[in-house]
């Protein structure tokens, strides 16, 4: 999709492993004396290689797949899925450079039998849509929303960054919504949201 906030194509990528090379790597990671227990599968779009993940995930106790939601989710109840969402229909499709994908993502996300969470990256394009999106998605069969902020490179003026003052105000509103209306549907812990504020964030990241 070449999303506007994606870093993947900002640098040259090494030659891709074959499935056999990846499986050997996963086995090494999952069975060595200091074995890896938790893995996040990212891309591009990791579910374009779901057969490889299905073989590889058995080596790890905890598997999280970050997906754009355009591929049908496999029936893996032992896996956590985070589906990226960038606001309401207009802002999401603007950020993702493609029309007609929003409703498809919603259909794919509606899997109450799976561990599906929407990962909402807050930018200047979608900062005013948070409450609308929470209300719209509440009937969908997901476990909730996890919020993060688009983070620019320091010293670069980036129009997607909402600014520190607005960011702190958003955090206060998310905490209020969590405590008064949505509870754990907003999956960020209150303590973690507080650490995202300007006065704390650089000390902990």
C-alpha positions in Angstrom: 0.0 0.0 0.0 3.0 2.4 0.6 1.3 3.9 3.6 2.2 7.6 4.3 3.6 6.8 7.7 5.5 3.6 6.8 9.3 3.4 7.3 9.8 0.2 5.5 10.8 1.6 2.1 12.9 4.4 3.6 15.9 2.1 3.4 17.2 -0.6 1.1 16.0 -4.1 2.1 18.3 -7.1 2.2 17.5 -10.1 0.0 14.5 -12.0 1.4 15.0 -15.4 3.0 13.4 -18.5 1.5 10.9 -20.3 3.6 13.5 -22.9 4.4 16.0 -20.3 5.6 13.3 -18.7 7.8 12.2 -22.0 9.3 15.8 -22.8 10.2 16.1 -19.4 11.8 12.9 -19.8 13.8 13.9 -23.2 15.0 17.3 -21.8 16.2 15.5 -18.8 17.9 12.9 -21.1 19.6 15.1 -23.9 20.8 18.5 -22.4 21.7 19.6 -22.1 25.3 18.5 -18.5 25.4 15.4 -19.1 23.3 13.0 -16.4 22.1 9.6 -16.7 23.7 7.7 -13.8 22.2 7.6 -12.8 18.6 5.9 -9.9 16.7 5.3 -10.7 13.0 5.4 -7.5 10.9 5.8 -6.5 7.3 5.0 -5.3 4.8 2.1 -7.6 5.3 3.0 -10.8 7.2 -0.2 -12.7 6.3 0.9 -12.7 2.7 3.1 -15.6 4.0 0.7 -17.2 6.4 1.9 -20.7 5.5 5.3 -19.8 6.8 3.9 -18.2 10.0 1.8 -21.3 10.6 4.9 -23.4 10.5 7.1 -20.9 12.5 4.7 -19.9 15.3 5.0 -23.2 17.0 8.5 -22.3 18.1 7.3 -19.4 20.3 5.1 -19.2 23.3 3.6 -15.9 22.3 2.9 -14.7 18.8 1.6 -11.2 17.8 0.7 -10.5 14.1 0.5 -6.9 13.0 -1.6 -6.8 9.8 -3.3 -4.3 7.6 -6.5 -6.4 7.7 -6.8 -6.9 4.0 -6.1 -10.6 4.2 -8.6 -12.9 5.8 -7.5 -13.8 9.3 -6.5 -17.4 9.7 -8.3 -19.5 12.4 -5.5 -19.2 15.0 -7.0 -18.8 18.5 -3.5 -19.1 20.0 -2.3 -15.9 18.2 -2.9 -12.2 18.9 -3.8 -10.0 15.9 -3.3 -6.3 15.8 -5.0 -4.7 12.8 -3.7 -1.2 11.9 -6.4 1.5 11.7 -5.7 5.1 10.9 -9.0 6.8 11.8 -12.4 6.8 10.1 -13.0 5.7 6.6 -11.7 8.8 4.9 -8.6 9.3 7.0 -7.6 5.6 6.9 -7.9 5.4 3.1 -6.1 8.6 2.7 -3.2 7.4 4.9 -3.2 4.0 3.1 -3.4 5.4 -0.4 -6.2 3.1 -1.5 -10.0 3.5 -1.7 -12.5 0.9 -0.7 -10.5 -0.9 1.9 -12.1 0.3 5.2 -15.2 -1.8 5.1 -13.2 -4.9 4.0 -11.0 -4.5 7.0 -14.0 -4.2 9.3 -15.4 -7.4 7.9 -12.1 -9.2 8.4 -11.8 -7.9 12.0 -15.2 -9.0 13.1 -13.9 -12.3 14.6 -15.1 -12.5 18.2 -13.6 -16.0 18.5 -10.1 -14.6 17.9 -7.8 -12.2 19.8 -8.3 -9.2 17.6 -7.3 -5.7 18.6 -7.4 -2.5 16.5 -4.0 -0.6 16.6 -4.8 3.1 16.1 -1.8 5.3 15.3 -2.8 8.9 16.2 -1.8 11.5 13.6 -2.8 15.0 12.7 -5.1 13.4 10.0 -7.1 11.3 12.5 -6.8 13.1 15.8 -10.4 14.3 15.7 -11.9 11.0 14.8 -11.0 8.9 17.8 -14.4 9.0 19.6 -16.3 8.6 16.4 -14.3 5.5 15.6 -14.6 4.0 19.1 -18.4 4.4 18.8 -18.5 3.0 15.3 -16.4 -0.1 16.0 -17.9 -1.0 19.4 -20.4 -3.5 17.9 -17.7 -5.2 15.9 -16.4 -8.5 17.3 -13.0 -7.2 18.4 -11.4 -7.1 21.8 -10.8 -3.4 21.7 -8.4 -0.6 20.7 -4.7 0.0 21.4 -3.6 3.6 20.8 -0.1 4.9 19.9 1.2 8.1 18.4 2.9 8.8 15.1 6.5 9.7 16.1 8.6 11.9 13.8 12.3 12.0 13.7 13.5 14.7 16.2 14.2 18.1 14.6 12.2 17.4 11.5 9.0 19.2 10.9 6.5 16.5 10.1 2.8 17.4 9.3 1.6 14.0 10.6 2.7 14.8 14.2 -0.2 16.4 16.1 2.2 18.3 18.4 3.0 17.9 22.1 0.2 20.1 23.5 -2.5 18.4 21.5 -1.0 15.0 22.2 -1.2 15.6 26.0 -4.8 16.7 25.6 -5.6 13.5 23.7 -4.1 11.3 26.4 -6.2 13.0 29.1 -9.3 12.4 27.0 -8.4 8.7 26.4 -7.9 8.3 30.1 -11.3 9.9 30.8 -13.0 7.7 28.2 -11.3 4.6 29.6 -12.4 5.4 33.2 -16.0 6.6 32.4 -17.2 4.7 29.3 -15.0 2.0 27.7 -12.9 0.4 30.4 -10.5 -2.2 29.0 -12.0 -1.8 25.5 -9.3 0.9 25.5 -6.5 -1.5 26.1 -3.8 0.9 27.1 -3.3 0.9 30.8 -3.8 4.3 32.4 -0.3 4.3 33.8 1.1 3.7 30.3 -0.9 6.5 28.9 0.4 8.8 31.6 4.0 7.8 30.6 3.2 8.9 27.0 2.9 12.5 28.1 5.5 15.1 27.2 6.9 15.4 30.7 7.5 11.6 30.9 7.9 10.1 27.5 11.5 10.9 26.7 12.6 9.4 30.0 11.0 6.0 29.3 11.5 5.6 25.6 
